[in-house]
Amino acid sequence: MSREIIRTDQAPQAIGTYSQAVKVGQSVYLSGQIPLVPETMEMVEGDIEQQIRRVFDNLQAVARAAGGSLADVVKLNVFLTDLVHFPVVNQVMADYFAEPYPARAAIGVAALPKDAGVEMDAIMEIDS
């Protein structure tokens, strides 16, 4: 199977040795997104809700660049520096996803790049 590297200016550029996403067959592996504003590569202003929304917007942009959408996400991993914010993830996620929801994990971590409060990565399955 061939690999396709997915790139878009609508999401933050990779700040390390990784791609925004990699498509293999019908599967797309979206790299972790933190709440960076693509145009400035700076953290979004605001509270944790604004951070979560920015992360979903970034994931959505990469999903579109790969030929899909968040509706095609089958697995979502959520990393939070404070699990007290998990209810906010659920609230905001309802604005971006409809049933059937993807499988999901929520993991509490000590720290994230650029002192972000949230990071998410995902796996999509798209039609050919």
One Martini backbone bead per residue (centre of mass of N, CA, C, O) as a GRO file, in nm:
protein
  128
    1MET     BB    1   0.098   0.036   0.019
    2SER     BB    2   0.046   0.361  -0.003
    3ARG     BB    3   0.167   0.682   0.082
    4GLU     BB    4   0.016   0.989   0.211
    5ILE     BB    5   0.084   1.318   0.251
    6ILE     BB    6  -0.062   1.556   0.463
    7ARG     BB    7  -0.140   1.902   0.370
    8THR     BB    8  -0.206   2.228   0.539
    9ASP     BB    9  -0.275   2.578   0.595
   10GLN     BB   10  -0.540   2.532   0.793
   11ALA     BB   11  -0.310   2.426   0.971
   12PRO     BB   12  -0.067   2.364   1.157
   13GLN     BB   13   0.247   2.330   1.135
   14ALA     BB   14   0.495   2.140   1.174
   15ILE     BB   15   0.715   2.126   1.488
   16GLY     BB   16   0.853   1.863   1.361
   17THR     BB   17   0.900   1.508   1.305
   18TYR     BB   18   0.618   1.545   1.119
   19SER     BB   19   0.293   1.496   1.007
   20GLN     BB   20  -0.028   1.584   0.990
   21ALA     BB   21  -0.068   1.335   0.785
   22VAL     BB   22  -0.147   0.982   0.703
   23LYS     BB   23  -0.213   0.788   0.415
   24VAL     BB   24  -0.347   0.443   0.423
   25GLY     BB   25  -0.544   0.392   0.211
   26GLN     BB   26  -0.839   0.450   0.412
   27SER     BB   27  -0.638   0.554   0.618
   28VAL     BB   28  -0.609   0.822   0.869
   29TYR     BB   29  -0.336   0.984   1.038
   30LEU     BB   30  -0.366   1.214   1.292
   31SER     BB   31  -0.202   1.437   1.435
   32GLY     BB   32  -0.137   1.618   1.686
   33GLN     BB   33  -0.334   1.883   1.832
   34ILE     BB   34  -0.305   2.211   1.910
   35PRO     BB   35  -0.395   2.556   1.998
   36LEU     BB   36  -0.314   2.661   1.708
   37VAL     BB   37  -0.279   2.922   1.493
   38PRO     BB   38  -0.204   2.900   1.168
   39GLU     BB   39  -0.119   3.200   1.093
   40THR     BB   40   0.078   3.234   1.374
   41MET     BB   41   0.163   2.993   1.569
   42GLU     BB   42  -0.024   3.055   1.808
   43MET     BB   43  -0.193   3.061   2.076
   44VAL     BB   44  -0.493   3.069   2.175
   45GLU     BB   45  -0.720   3.264   2.298
   46GLY     BB   46  -0.826   3.167   2.617
   47ASP     BB   47  -0.988   2.912   2.722
   48ILE     BB   48  -1.044   2.578   2.714
   49GLU     BB   49  -1.268   2.597   2.505
   50GLN     BB   50  -1.097   2.741   2.289
   51GLN     BB   51  -0.887   2.520   2.268
   52ILE     BB   52  -1.073   2.290   2.179
   53ARG     BB   53  -1.184   2.426   1.924
   54ARG     BB   54  -0.912   2.460   1.782
   55VAL     BB   55  -0.847   2.161   1.764
   56PHE     BB   56  -1.093   2.081   1.595
   57ASP     BB   57  -1.031   2.271   1.360
   58ASN     BB   58  -0.760   2.143   1.290
   59LEU     BB   59  -0.861   1.857   1.237
   60GLN     BB   60  -1.065   1.936   1.019
   61ALA     BB   61  -0.859   2.045   0.813
   62VAL     BB   62  -0.705   1.778   0.776
   63ALA     BB   63  -0.942   1.603   0.694
   64ARG     BB   64  -1.007   1.762   0.436
   65ALA     BB   65  -0.725   1.727   0.301
   66ALA     BB   66  -0.789   1.400   0.296
   67GLY     BB   67  -1.113   1.376   0.211
   68GLY     BB   68  -1.269   1.451   0.478
   69SER     BB   69  -1.406   1.423   0.813
   70LEU     BB   70  -1.513   1.402   1.132
   71ALA     BB   71  -1.718   1.173   1.050
   72ASP     BB   72  -1.456   0.971   0.987
   73VAL     BB   73  -1.398   0.927   1.274
   74VAL     BB   74  -1.298   0.635   1.483
   75LYS     BB   75  -1.054   0.779   1.653
   76LEU     BB   76  -1.003   0.945   1.974
   77ASN     BB   77  -0.752   1.145   2.131
   78VAL     BB   78  -0.730   1.280   2.466
   79PHE     BB   79  -0.529   1.544   2.605
   80LEU     BB   80  -0.494   1.639   2.954
   81THR     BB   81  -0.376   1.844   3.220
   82ASP     BB   82  -0.698   1.849   3.316
   83LEU     BB   83  -0.970   1.642   3.390
   84VAL     BB   84  -1.182   1.866   3.465
   85HIS     BB   85  -1.226   1.927   3.136
   86PHE     BB   86  -1.396   1.691   3.018
   87PRO     BB   87  -1.686   1.819   2.998
   88VAL     BB   88  -1.598   2.023   2.778
   89VAL     BB   89  -1.535   1.822   2.563
   90ASN     BB   90  -1.822   1.709   2.538
   91GLN     BB   91  -1.962   1.973   2.466
   92VAL     BB   92  -1.793   2.046   2.211
   93MET     BB   93  -1.812   1.778   2.054
   94ALA     BB   94  -2.123   1.815   1.988
   95ASP     BB   95  -2.047   2.041   1.762
   96TYR     BB   96  -1.865   1.821   1.570
   97PHE     BB   97  -2.047   1.568   1.644
   98ALA     BB   98  -2.222   1.273   1.551
   99GLU     BB   99  -2.404   1.019   1.541
  100PRO     BB  100  -2.174   0.812   1.552
  101TYR     BB  101  -1.932   0.796   1.766
  102PRO     BB  102  -1.625   0.775   1.839
  103ALA     BB  103  -1.380   0.644   1.958
  104ARG     BB  104  -1.232   0.696   2.299
  105ALA     BB  105  -0.975   0.881   2.471
  106ALA     BB  106  -0.872   0.988   2.806
  107ILE     BB  107  -0.576   1.175   2.903
  108GLY     BB  108  -0.363   1.236   3.160
  109VAL     BB  109  -0.119   1.498   3.171
  110ALA     BB  110   0.152   1.694   3.265
  111ALA     BB  111   0.226   1.783   2.956
  112LEU     BB  112   0.246   2.019   2.679
  113PRO     BB  113   0.297   2.180   2.421
  114LYS     BB  114   0.310   2.515   2.489
  115ASP     BB  115   0.113   2.479   2.741
  116ALA     BB  116  -0.113   2.312   2.679
  117GLY     BB  117  -0.437   2.171   2.773
  118VAL     BB  118  -0.462   2.038   2.474
  119GLU     BB  119  -0.476   1.723   2.287
  120MET     BB  120  -0.526   1.574   1.951
  121ASP     BB  121  -0.601   1.264   1.793
  122ALA     BB  122  -0.655   1.061   1.482
  123ILE     BB  123  -0.877   0.828   1.308
  124MET     BB  124  -0.953   0.754   0.970
  125GLU     BB  125  -1.225   0.656   0.747
  126ILE     BB  126  -1.233   0.644   0.392
  127ASP     BB  127  -1.348   0.679   0.094
  128SER     BB  128  -1.241   0.633  -0.245
   0.00000   0.00000   0.00000
